[in-house]
Amino acid sequence: MISLVKLRKDVQQLILEVRDGFLDLKTALRDRGREVIEHIERVVQDIKFEQHRLELIKAYGRFIEATKLIKTSIQFQDIASRKIELANARQTLGEALANYNNPNLLSETCAAGQLRRLECAWAIEQTIILTYQLQNEPNAVSDRLIYLQDKIRQDCLQVIDNCESEQELDFLFPEITRIHDHDLFVLQTWQNKVDWLRSLPPSELELLAIPTTTEAQIINNNQSELTVEKPTEIILYEELQNSSHVASLVDQLRLMMSSNLRDEYEIYISDRASVSGHKVLNKNNLQQASNLTVANLYWYFKARD
């Protein structure tokens, strides 16, 4: 092991750099071989992983506690007591959300890990929205739903930008496609219903509050046998792989999540097509094209440029 006397001398001679109050041990051990330095790096990574794990354990614990508070609040007959309990649940959810949205933790995670972390944050956001709905605050519900949908799109774009390999894309493409086709669709449907209810007069709202069917009437007891099938998102991705290269596939995800970005791509393609004499590739026709077509055309003209 390196001697403490030598360390003290190196520090006194300013040979070793002090970072954030700690000695740069990599410099101190540079003569001891790469193996020791690699061991230090592995230890650092293990410490970071443990810090992440502990933070997420605390966040998940807060989320579970908040859901218990929400379930309890539903049992209250007193509206004021229910409001207080839901406010306490929201505060606890906010603390959990801060852990999941910690930018320092996200920046040290791969793209796939970031997506899973963000999905947890979105679930907490939805639970917060639920507390507003339980308080019959449709304006707050609609506002938070709009915010959440925009956040999901922006978060997905960030994850896509951090994709560093085709192997990561193999995981991200089906996952983000499902988020777009299912999760965002459900949130938009929820928002449409809330906005519709906000537009109704009080008399019609009272009629809607009267149940017309029982839960037993809604549930279909004749359940068919479950079969395990390959998800449609994976089938789609496998088909697209045969007609696109990696850069195009990444851009197809971007176009899916950002209408503004798609407008930029369409303008670029129509401009280059006009110069090349491809009059059919105008802005109006491109608006009818799929993301696959737009992304592939974009990279076709990009390669020519």
KEMARKOL-31952 format. One record per residue (C-alpha): residue in one letter; y, z, x. Coordinates in steps of 0.001 Angstrom, whole numbers, plus 500000, padded with zeros to 6 digits. Layout:
REM KEMARKOL-31952
AYZX;...
This chain:
REM KEMARKOL-31952
M500000500000500000;I503572499364501092;S505146502471502647;L507949504411500957;V509782504568504291;K509869500765504479;L511085500561500874;R513927502974501618;K514940500988504726;D514841497684502822;V517010499144500064;Q519475500551502581;Q519706497144504235;L520164495526500773;I517054493413501375;L515624494384497989;E517477493472494814;V517985496143492158;R517730494754488627;D518584496869485605;G518141500011487701;F514727499023489080;L513597497614492417;D512406494022492531;L508801494764493461;K507943491080493728;T510257490809496722;A508890494017498205;L505327492751497968;R505852489127498887;D504075489705502183;R501092491304500458;G499804488101498931;R500066486227495671;E497233488204494105;V499271491438493997;I502284489657492508;E500130488022489838;H498700491434489002;I502225492789488491;E503027489858486185;R499905490530484117;V500846494205483817;V504339493235482657;Q502882490900480050;D500503493629478863;I503420496038478513;K505412493468476527;F502429492814474271;E502009496532473648;Q505714496859472843;H505434493987470376;R502341495527468813;L503969498927468349;E507113497399466831;L505068495385464355;I502898498378463466;K506050500319462588;A507429497391460604;Y504206496926458648;G504088500660457914;R507589500486456470;F506622497471454365;I503601499292452898;E505749502355452149;A508321500171450397;T505701498541448178;K504537502004447129;L508092502908446160;I508374499735444099;K505122500460442262;T506328503984441543;S509700502776440270;I508011500624437623;Q506587503802436057;F510030505371435586;Q511415505459432064;D514851506490433280;I516798503384434389;A519010505342436806;S515990506862438565;R514346503452438794;K517507502008440338;I517571504727443009;E513905504242443851;L514334500486444168;A517384500980446381;N515307503223448658;A512594500557448745;R515152497908449701;Q516456500037452541;T512940500510453893;L512256496785453545;G515464496041455421;E514301498207458323;A510958496390458424;L512710493040458247;A514890493899461239;N511753494424463346;Y510202491106462347;N513487489232462878;N514164490812466281;P515293487786468352;N514072489355471601;L510533489671470274;L510576486173468780;S511831484555471984;E508869485926473942;T506306484493471503;C504767481022471423;A505589478641468553;A502423479519466604;G503089483232467027;Q506698482761465945;L505563481058462747;R503214483908461851;R505957486461462608;L508466484556460482;E506011484278457598;C505874488082457529;A509676488195457429;W509735485713454538;A507246487866452608;I509542490872453048;E512513488787451894;Q510581487828448748;T509783491485448091;I513481492355448366;I514220489616445825;L511575491133443547;T513422494478443559;Y516534492716442246;Q514493491039439544;L513044494396438493;Q516632495628438121;N517436492607435929;E519997491220438382;P519518487440437989;N522649486549439974;A521389488447443011;V517902486954442586;S519231483386442492;D521536483956445465;R518768485446447619;L516318482696446648;I518777480034447777;Y519271481910451043;L515533482342451624;Q514726478676451058;D517410477647453529;K516194480255456028;I512610479031455813;R513747475487456563;Q515899476579459505;D513172478868460874;C510625476055460681;L512974473721462551;Q513290476356465271;V509505476683465510;I509132472893465690;D511683472759468521;N509604475335470421;C506374473351470095;E505321472581473677;S501959470866473397;E499774468697471225;Q497428471653470776;E500248473690469232;L501154470746467014;D497548470606465764;F498112474103464370;L501759473800463303;F501675470488461454;P499244471509458651;E500801474991458424;I504395473789458076;T503328471023455694;R501769473635453424;I504899475796453634;H506971472789452540;D504650471568449784;H503603474937448352;D505743477901449413;L509118476195449092;F507998474596445826;V507109478016444369;L510451479500445454;Q512350476550443970;T510416476943440699;W511264480653440658;Q514934479873441209;N514959477194438487;K513512479672435999;V516047482354436916;D518947479905436667;W517659478685433304;L517453482235431978;R521001482886433198;S522217479980431083;L520730481308427811;P522736483348425272;P521672486990424676;S520062486120421321;E517625483687422925;L516896486102425763;E515810488699423181;L513373486193421668;L511906485467425083;A511361489173425658;I508888489305422734;P505365488596424037;T503606485809422156;T500276485879423967;T498278488581425611;E497101488540429197;A493536488297427952;Q494403485072426122;I495895483527429242;I493016484270431622;N490164481812431553;N486895483681431935;N484885480519432504;Q485462480418436243;S483818477538438049;E481830478026441210;L484033478210444284;T483590475520446902;V485003475489450411;E486833472242451119;K488965471043453994;P492649471709453163;T494607468619452159;E497202469374454863;I494576469016457593;I493243465797456056;L496794464412455965;Y497425465379459573;E494208463721460744;E495216460526458936;L498718460569460413;Q497346461035463921;N495772457593463652;S499122455926462980;S501602458050464968;H502070459466468427;V502939463104469157;A506720462680469319;S506717460896465970;L504551463592464367;V506952466297465559;D509868464366464081;Q508014463934460803;L507967467713460515;R511687467848461286;L512450465203458659;M510365467088456115;M512446470234456593;S515922468709456964;S517443466095454648;N520555465948456855;L518439465052459866;R516728462330457887;D520138460822457049;E520912460674460787;Y517617458919461513;E518132456398458709;I521621455542459975;Y520307455101463524;I517466452828462365;S519655450691460092;D522225450221462875;R519615449157465422;A517808447001462855;S521043445195461980;V521636444352465635;S518041443109465962;G518249440989462814;H515890443120460685;K518036443037457551;V515329444555455356;L515640447868457223;N518887448832455549;K519928452297454427;N518894451786450779;N515379450627451657;L514925453369454241;Q515679456003451605;Q512503454920449813;A510386455072452980;S508086457947453923;N508787460367456748;L505962458638458628;T507729455282458416;V511153456660459304;A509871458614462313;N507823455696463626;L510740453265463210;Y513051455712464920;W510820455893467988;Y510241452132467922;F513977451484468310;K514386454482470618;A511845452977473010;R513637449617472920;D516947451288473730;
